[in-house]
């Protein structure tokens, strides 16, 4: 089965039908599936990488974007069902971490297979969610904020074409995550959670990341990496090696 053919929501850059496990990754606000493409070459052949492609992003530009967390998580929880035929890890970066958590909540409600581990990257726990108003800012202010978080975003300030292409999706996703209101009072998920942070991430404190410990009852760990909010750009080999170890079954 090629997951990319099962649903337009997923990209599988190197189909591995005999893989024993899957790593399903969700991108950040304004991000696309291709953010994870290079990870295929860093994972062993028994792990199949699946990257989520949000509507209105990259090769789904013609489709309407979704700017509310509830409908997005509902849709993904439905679309992900064919991928639950083998053990998997769920990894989300920044906005993607919140989306991944909401997917897990829905899978639990539906009695479906949960990931072996939820890995949340560069995101405060739902109980510490801050919201925000950057989606209401003018283009220049929003671009300045993006450039502060990610040096790769600087190109948007010098290219009118790139700005027109990418800024609508970025603003849409900022609206989604900034207006998101996590549900309070839910019991913790019956799975382990790992929180990854960049040591120099000015957007996230260690305490905010550590608060994820209250959202799962299968164990928790907090890991830090060199870099800021987009530490993944410079630590992909280390991160994928760690995810590979996390996905391996415990010795008998």
Secondary structure as the mmCIF struct_conf table of DSSP 4:
data_model
#
loop_
_struct_conf.conf_type_id
_struct_conf.id
_struct_conf.beg_label_comp_id
_struct_conf.beg_label_asym_id
_struct_conf.beg_label_seq_id
_struct_conf.end_label_comp_id
_struct_conf.end_label_asym_id
_struct_conf.end_label_seq_id
HELX_RH_AL_P HELX_RH_AL_P1 UNK A 3 UNK A 6
TURN_TY1_P TURN_TY1_P1 UNK A 8 UNK A 9
STRN STRN1 UNK A 10 UNK A 11
BEND BEND1 UNK A 13 UNK A 14
TURN_TY1_P TURN_TY1_P2 UNK A 17 UNK A 18
BEND BEND2 UNK A 20 UNK A 20
STRN STRN2 UNK A 21 UNK A 26
TURN_TY1_P TURN_TY1_P3 UNK A 29 UNK A 30
HELX_RH_3T_P HELX_RH_3T_P1 UNK A 33 UNK A 42
BEND BEND3 UNK A 43 UNK A 43
TURN_TY1_P TURN_TY1_P4 UNK A 45 UNK A 46
STRN STRN3 UNK A 47 UNK A 52
TURN_TY1_P TURN_TY1_P5 UNK A 55 UNK A 56
BEND BEND4 UNK A 57 UNK A 57
HELX_RH_3T_P HELX_RH_3T_P2 UNK A 58 UNK A 60
TURN_TY1_P TURN_TY1_P6 UNK A 61 UNK A 62
BEND BEND5 UNK A 63 UNK A 63
HELX_LH_PP_P HELX_LH_PP_P1 UNK A 64 UNK A 65
HELX_RH_AL_P HELX_RH_AL_P2 UNK A 69 UNK A 79
HELX_RH_3T_P HELX_RH_3T_P3 UNK A 80 UNK A 83
TURN_TY1_P TURN_TY1_P7 UNK A 84 UNK A 85
BEND BEND6 UNK A 86 UNK A 86
STRN STRN4 UNK A 88 UNK A 93
TURN_TY1_P TURN_TY1_P8 UNK A 94 UNK A 94
HELX_RH_AL_P HELX_RH_AL_P3 UNK A 95 UNK A 109
TURN_TY1_P TURN_TY1_P9 UNK A 110 UNK A 111
HELX_LH_PP_P HELX_LH_PP_P2 UNK A 112 UNK A 115
BEND BEND7 UNK A 116 UNK A 116
STRN STRN5 UNK A 117 UNK A 121
BEND BEND8 UNK A 122 UNK A 122
HELX_RH_3T_P HELX_RH_3T_P4 UNK A 126 UNK A 128
HELX_RH_3T_P HELX_RH_3T_P5 UNK A 134 UNK A 136
BEND BEND9 UNK A 137 UNK A 137
HELX_RH_AL_P HELX_RH_AL_P4 UNK A 139 UNK A 149
HELX_RH_3T_P HELX_RH_3T_P6 UNK A 151 UNK A 154
HELX_RH_AL_P HELX_RH_AL_P5 UNK A 155 UNK A 158
HELX_RH_AL_P HELX_RH_AL_P6 UNK A 160 UNK A 179
HELX_LH_PP_P HELX_LH_PP_P3 UNK A 182 UNK A 183
BEND BEND10 UNK A 184 UNK A 185
HELX_LH_PP_P HELX_LH_PP_P4 UNK A 186 UNK A 188
STRN STRN6 UNK A 189 UNK A 189
BEND BEND11 UNK A 190 UNK A 191
STRN STRN7 UNK A 192 UNK A 198
TURN_TY1_P TURN_TY1_P10 UNK A 199 UNK A 200
TURN_TY1_P TURN_TY1_P11 UNK A 202 UNK A 203
HELX_RH_AL_P HELX_RH_AL_P7 UNK A 206 UNK A 210
HELX_RH_3T_P HELX_RH_3T_P7 UNK A 211 UNK A 215
STRN STRN8 UNK A 216 UNK A 216
BEND BEND12 UNK A 217 UNK A 218
STRN STRN9 UNK A 220 UNK A 225
BEND BEND13 UNK A 226 UNK A 228
TURN_TY1_P TURN_TY1_P12 UNK A 229 UNK A 230
HELX_RH_3T_P HELX_RH_3T_P8 UNK A 231 UNK A 234
HELX_RH_AL_P HELX_RH_AL_P8 UNK A 236 UNK A 247
BEND BEND14 UNK A 248 UNK A 248
HELX_LH_PP_P HELX_LH_PP_P5 UNK A 249 UNK A 251
#
